[in-house]
């Protein structure tokens, strides 16, 4: 079942408040929708489940292929997390940006 988000309602909420808006459960939301949500006012999206699932799947592939070495599996998990965090920063438009002291982020 596709995830349906009401961008019009989000716009109304953003117009009526200056609060920080966070998307929980963002792991299942398509990247194009994430970009629209950010443009509409979302400040943060939770995506741990997406990253974790990819890491677990890659580690499972190693086990299926006879690589039960914990060090190798943990290295793969670390690499997946690094790649995916960089990917998420790019999707969110945050790559090569850092929060400025005192900025609302």
Secondary structure, 3 states (H helix, E strand, C coil): CCCCCCHHHHHHHHHHCCCCCEECCHHHCCHHHHHHHHHHCCCEECCHHHHHHHHHHHHHHHHHCCCCCHHHHHHHHHHHHHHHHHHHHHHCCCCCCCCCCCCCC
